[in-house]
Amino acid sequence: MSTGVDEAGCWVRVHDDGPGIPEELQARVFEPFFTTKGKEGTGLGLAMVYAFVQRHAGKLTLDSGPAHGTTFTLWFPPAPAS
């Protein structure tokens, strides 16, 4: 995991070195109840992360491929000045 900040906002990046997410599934991973784990998963984890990021006017990106793992980056805009 890593974090950063610049004039555009801040980010949190989570990376694993697993097998990656197949390209044909990447478009669906943020859908509620989508899972590849059968009875072992509810399919709510990434959907909840996506909803959280959206509520805070951010964006969530996915970079994944065979043999190089998966990276999720949560981007957030700067907080308004008080």
PAZA-673492 format. One line per 8 residues: number of its first residue (from 1); their letters; for each residue x, y, z of N, C-alpha, C, O. Coordinates in steps of 0.001 Angstrom, whole numbers, padded with zeros to 6 digits. Each point is the difference from the previous one (the first is absolute). Layout:
NUM = A = X/Y/Z/X/Y/Z/X/Y/Z/X/Y/Z  ...;
//
This chain:
1 = MSTGVDEA = 000849/-001169/000000/-000849/001169/000000/000895/001232/000000/001071/000015/000608  -001534/001012/-001302/000704/001281/-000004/-001032/001120/-000073/-001148/-000216/-000388  001577/001406/000768/-000868/001178/-000016/000772/001169/-000586/001229/-000020/-000073  -001969/001037/-000342/000649/001194/-000514/-000968/001163/-000044/-001212/-000167/000137  001768/001340/-000330/-000806/001212/-000081/000691/000971/-000958/001227/000061/-000066  -002039/000697/-000673/000504/001076/-000839/-001103/001025/-000149/-001020/-000091/000683  001198/001062/-001555/-000998/001076/-000150/-001353/-000509/-000487/-001017/000660/000213  000989/-001819/-000860/-001254/-000566/-000515/-000765/-000786/001054/-001164/-000338/-000214;
9 = GCWVRVHD = 001785/000043/001338/-000665/-000756/001050/000932/-001031/000606/001213/000199/000054  -001785/-001297/000399/000812/-001050/000604/-000438/-001360/-000513/-001064/-000136/-000605  001894/-000868/000853/-000295/-001334/-000478/000496/-001045/000986/000939/000221/000765  -001605/-001366/-000814/000406/-001190/000741/000093/-001118/-001025/-000936/-000224/-000767  002049/-000471/000753/000209/-001054/-000997/000261/-001325/000717/000838/-000085/000898  -001569/-000937/-001314/000153/-001340/000563/000370/-000938/-001148/-000664/-000028/-001036  001732/-000735/001239/000505/-000877/-001055/000212/-001407/000546/000438/-000174/001137  -000747/-000815/-001944/000381/-001372/000338/000772/-000593/-001167/-000061/000509/-001119;
17 = DGPGIPEE = 000773/-001566/001381/000790/-000622/-001065/-000574/-001356/-000406/000730/-000915/-000379  -002052/000812/000469/-000698/-001223/-000373/-000073/-000185/-001507/000736/000641/-000750  -001626/-001518/000313/-000094/-000335/-001423/-000650/001085/-000860/000023/-000104/-001226  -000593/001126/001830/-000692/001038/-000758/-001448/-000371/-000246/-000403/-001147/000197  -000372/002120/-000626/-001415/-000194/-000305/-000132/-000099/-001512/000456/000892/-000715  -001066/-001953/000217/-000156/-000126/-001451/-000720/001217/-000593/-000939/000529/000596  001382/-000103/-001750/-000556/001198/-000644/-001519/-000073/-000150/-000684/001012/000154  000150/-002195/-000452/-001448/-000121/-000192/-000792/000184/001295/-001215/000189/-000055;
25 = LQARVFEP = 001860/-000239/001202/-000689/000204/001283/000212/001400/000574/-000754/000423/000877  001749/000291/-001349/000347/001291/000581/-001144/001004/-000014/-000135/000779/000943  -000680/-000775/-001965/-001111/000949/-000092/-001093/-000298/001023/-000859/000849/000243  000875/-002031/000355/-001085/-000399/000911/000388/000016/001475/-000877/-000132/000854  002140/000285/-000527/000433/-000198/001389/-000620/000983/000992/-000032/-000290/001196  -000457/001436/-001652/-000612/000976/000902/-001520/-000152/000094/-000650/000754/000725  000085/-001707/-001439/-001454/-000238/000053/-000377/-000670/001314/000675/-000932/000437  -001758/001405/000201/-000463/-000677/001214/-000348/-001460/-000298/-000611/-000314/-001022;
33 = FFTTKGKE = 001004/-000548/001920/-000281/-001439/-000026/000767/-000777/-001067/-000227/-001199/-000161  001127/001853/-000569/000827/-000748/-000948/001142/-000655/000775/000722/000677/000733  -000558/-001961/-000888/001092/-000712/000654/000445/-001164/-000864/-000775/-000559/-000776  002023/000215/000928/000530/-001198/-000650/000283/-001070/001046/000555/-001051/-000318  -000940/001318/001579/000312/-000896/001112/-001114/-000974/000347/000096/-000719/000995  -001144/000685/-001795/-001108/-000917/000293/-000637/000319/001339/-000285/001163/000286  000057/-002176/000542/-000646/000193/001303/000918/000651/001025/-000447/000367/001087  001714/-000221/-001419/000966/000592/000925/-000037/001528/000009/000572/000612/000902;
41 = GTGLGLAM = -001217/000014/-001862/-000002/001455/-000076/-001380/000564/-000229/-000862/-000652/-000589  000653/001887/001064/-001290/000664/-000202/000019/000922/-001208/-001053/000345/-000536  002246/000058/000102/000095/000921/-001122/-000298/001430/000393/-000372/000811/-000848  000533/-000484/002137/-000296/001362/000449/001239/000832/000301/-000101/001224/000079  001254/-001836/000090/001197/000729/000406/000384/001135/-000925/000034/001152/000431  000256/-001441/-001692/000416/001052/-000931/-001146/000942/-000339/000237/001178/-000269  -001471/-001668/000276/-001155/000878/-000233/-000102/001044/001114/-000337/001156/-000257  000628/-001567/001491/-000044/000940/001125/001135/001015/-000086/-000203/001179/000290;
49 = VYAFVQRH = 001383/-001620/-000680/001123/000927/-000179/-000333/001009/-001098/000240/001197/000161  -000791/-001678/-001272/-000377/000882/-001102/-001021/001046/000468/000133/001181/-000321  -001151/-001611/001076/-001023/000928/000496/000613/001041/000944/-000354/001178/-000061  001260/-001606/000921/000673/000919/000919/000768/001077/-000766/-000104/001186/000311  000865/-001606/-001303/000786/000949/-000790/-000926/000968/-000739/000274/001199/-000047  -001358/-001702/-000524/-000957/000856/-000709/-000628/001027/000941/-000167/001158/-000382  -000185/-001562/001604/-000607/000924/000977/000938/001149/000341/-000453/001070/000407  001735/-001278/-000566/000975/001032/000325/000562/000676/-001255/001080/000590/000030;
57 = AGKLTLDS = -001829/-000685/-001127/000328/000656/-001270/001346/-000443/-000567/000681/000765/-000683  -000313/-002000/000973/001262/-000521/-000500/-000202/-000948/-001167/-001074/-000064/-000598  002120/-000662/000295/-000101/-001024/-001036/000862/-001192/000421/000932/000134/000793  -001261/-001277/-001332/000685/-001244/000321/000484/-000616/-001297/-000787/-000220/-000920  002073/-000059/000845/000541/-000597/-001218/000561/-001385/000292/000378/-000324/001126  -000339/-000464/-002166/000475/-001381/000068/001039/-000206/-001087/-000223/000347/-001160  001349/-000908/001539/001027/-000393/-000968/000350/-001442/000321/000484/-000294/001093  -000724/-000606/-002034/000238/-001408/000250/000367/-000702/-001291/-000415/000398/-001089;
65 = GPAHGTTF = 001188/-001431/001231/000356/-000788/-001164/000651/-001295/000414/000486/-000126/001124  -000472/-000830/-002015/000608/-001287/000310/001451/000168/000446/000789/000711/-000622  -000476/-001372/001689/001372/-000065/000527/000542/001310/000566/001169/000045/000383  -001969/001025/-000312/000529/001190/000669/-000898/000501/001119/000186/001115/000488  -001144/-001909/-000080/-000823/000358/001148/-001051/001042/-000320/-000310/000274/-001160  -000230/000298/002225/-001079/000970/-000121/000289/001200/000886/000469/-000148/001129  -000752/001336/-001648/000142/001235/000766/-001316/000766/-000060/-000531/000262/-001079  000012/000092/002254/-001159/000876/000121/000509/001330/000532/000760/000036/000968;
73 = TLWFPPAP = -001181/001064/-001603/000370/001329/000477/-001273/000787/000275/-000855/000146/-000873  000742/000358/002099/-001121/000832/000420/000473/001434/-000040/000917/000371/000733  -001526/000440/-001575/000369/001412/-000174/-001058/000874/000667/-001196/-000247/-000151  001636/001276/000892/-000919/000910/000670/000411/001446/-000284/001187/000326/000030  -002178/000548/-000310/000326/001394/-000240/000381/000694/001315/-000270/-000527/001079  000894/001706/-001167/000341/000720/001222/-001262/000369/000775/-001059/000228/-000585  001186/-000173/001887/-001129/000430/000843/-000207/001491/-000202/000960/000751/-000177  -002236/-000319/000206/-000247/001439/-000148/000587/000779/001191/000018/-000486/001130;
81 = AS = 000453/001685/-001410/000538/000841/001069/-001123/000405/000943/-001123/000274/-000424  001445/-000242/001694/-001059/000370/000970/000121/001425/000446/-000805/000465/000806;
//
